[in-house]
Amino acid sequence: MNLKDYIAIVEGFPKEGISFKDITPLMENGEAYRYTIDEMARLATEMGAQIIVSPESRGFLFGCPVATKLGLGFVPVRKKGKLPRATKSIKYDLEYGQDELFIHADAIKPGQKVVIIDDIVAIGGTLNAAAKLVQSLQGEVVGMIALIGLKDLPGLKLLAKYNLKALIVD
């Protein structure tokens, strides 16, 4: 199945000069969405995942169903103020400014094999920060999976060290 057929391109959103990749047509098509989850689950199995981690919010749309399909736990990586127990955090650079991500401090066990799943890889900052959070809890990042990897931006190269696989490279 050519998943690229299910991605709508919206020029000038959210601002002029951006070519937004809209994943909602893929999710609206049950066959395409199931295929995507099946492929991500296959890759996560090959990578040896023991638990799935995803950054909010669009990463949840793929990470949760993959974890469920594989019978694995799911760990959310969230923005400030969204997790109720003790957390660890990391600040990271965005294209314009800085952001911060949080994970529950007890979410990953030392040595646990983690696959991080998200919808898109652009400059790689969010996934790189998620990997560093996992590593700060002594988890082992055995792979990353994304629906889309943007080949003209640095994220695919930056995250190659984490065994990153993208279902669509565009």
C-alpha positions in Angstrom: 0.0 0.0 0.0 1.3 3.4 -0.9 0.7 5.4 2.3 1.8 8.6 0.6 -1.6 8.5 -1.3 -3.3 9.1 2.1 -1.3 12.2 3.1 -2.8 15.6 2.1 -0.5 18.4 1.5 -1.7 21.8 2.8 0.4 24.7 1.5 0.8 27.7 3.7 -0.4 26.0 6.9 0.1 27.0 9.7 2.0 29.8 8.1 3.2 30.9 4.7 6.1 28.9 3.4 5.1 25.7 5.2 4.0 22.6 3.3 1.9 20.9 6.0 1.6 17.1 5.9 -2.0 16.3 7.0 -2.3 12.7 8.3 -6.0 12.8 8.9 -7.0 11.3 5.5 -4.8 8.2 6.4 -6.6 7.9 9.8 -10.0 8.3 8.2 -9.3 5.3 6.0 -9.6 2.2 8.1 -7.6 0.0 5.8 -4.7 2.5 5.5 -4.6 3.2 9.2 -4.6 -0.5 10.1 -1.9 -1.1 7.5 0.2 1.7 9.1 -0.2 0.3 12.6 0.6 -3.2 11.4 3.8 -2.0 9.7 4.9 0.0 12.8 4.1 -3.0 15.0 6.2 -5.3 12.7 9.1 -2.8 12.9 8.8 -2.5 16.7 8.9 -6.3 17.0 12.0 -6.5 14.8 13.6 -3.8 17.0 12.9 -5.8 20.1 10.6 -3.4 21.8 9.6 -4.1 25.4 7.7 -0.8 25.7 6.5 2.0 23.4 7.1 5.7 24.1 5.5 8.6 22.1 5.5 12.4 22.4 2.2 14.2 22.5 0.0 14.6 20.8 0.1 13.1 17.3 2.6 10.5 18.3 -0.1 9.0 20.6 -2.2 8.3 17.5 0.3 5.7 16.4 2.2 4.7 19.6 -0.9 3.7 21.5 -2.4 1.3 18.9 1.0 -0.2 18.3 1.5 -0.9 22.0 -2.0 -2.4 22.2 -1.4 -4.6 19.2 1.8 -5.9 20.6 0.5 -6.3 24.2 3.1 -3.8 25.4 2.9 -0.9 27.8 2.7 2.7 26.5 4.5 5.7 28.0 3.5 9.2 27.1 6.0 12.0 26.8 4.1 15.3 27.5 4.3 19.0 27.9 4.6 20.8 31.2 1.8 20.3 33.7 0.3 17.2 32.0 1.7 14.4 34.1 0.5 14.0 37.7 3.4 12.1 39.4 7.1 12.9 39.8 8.7 13.6 36.4 12.0 14.1 34.6 12.3 16.8 32.0 14.5 18.0 29.2 14.7 21.3 27.5 15.4 21.2 23.8 15.7 23.7 20.9 13.1 24.3 18.3 13.5 26.0 15.0 12.5 29.3 16.8 13.0 29.0 20.6 12.9 26.3 23.1 10.5 23.7 24.5 10.4 21.2 27.4 9.2 17.6 27.5 8.4 15.5 30.6 8.2 11.8 31.4 7.1 10.1 34.6 10.3 9.4 36.6 9.3 5.7 37.1 8.0 5.0 33.6 11.0 3.2 32.2 12.9 0.4 34.0 16.7 0.3 33.8 17.7 -1.7 30.7 14.2 -1.7 29.3 14.2 -1.8 25.4 12.2 1.2 24.1 10.9 2.1 20.7 9.8 5.7 20.2 7.0 6.3 17.8 5.8 9.6 16.3 4.0 10.9 13.3 6.7 12.9 11.5 10.4 13.6 11.6 11.4 17.1 10.6 14.3 18.6 12.4 14.4 15.8 15.0 14.3 17.8 18.2 11.3 16.3 19.8 12.3 12.7 19.1 15.9 13.4 20.2 14.6 14.9 23.4 12.4 11.9 24.0 15.3 9.6 23.5 17.4 11.5 26.0 14.6 11.3 28.5 14.4 7.5 28.1 18.2 7.3 28.5 18.1 9.5 31.6 15.9 6.7 33.1 18.4 4.1 32.0 16.2 2.8 29.2 17.7 1.6 26.0 16.4 3.2 22.8 16.4 0.2 20.4 14.6 2.1 17.6 12.4 4.9 16.4 9.5 4.7 14.0 7.8 7.6 12.2 5.0 7.7 9.6 6.8 10.4 7.7 10.4 11.4 7.4 11.2 14.7 5.7 14.3 14.1 3.7 15.1 17.8 3.1 15.3 18.5 6.9 18.1 17.3 9.3 16.0 15.0 11.5 16.5 11.7 9.5 20.3 12.1 9.6 20.3 13.3 13.3 18.3 10.4 14.5 19.9 7.6 12.3 21.9 6.6 15.4 18.7 5.5 17.0 17.8 3.0 14.2 15.0 5.3 12.8 12.6 3.9 10.3 10.1 6.1 8.4 7.2 4.5 6.5 7.2 7.4 4.1 10.3 9.4 3.2 9.4 12.5 1.3 
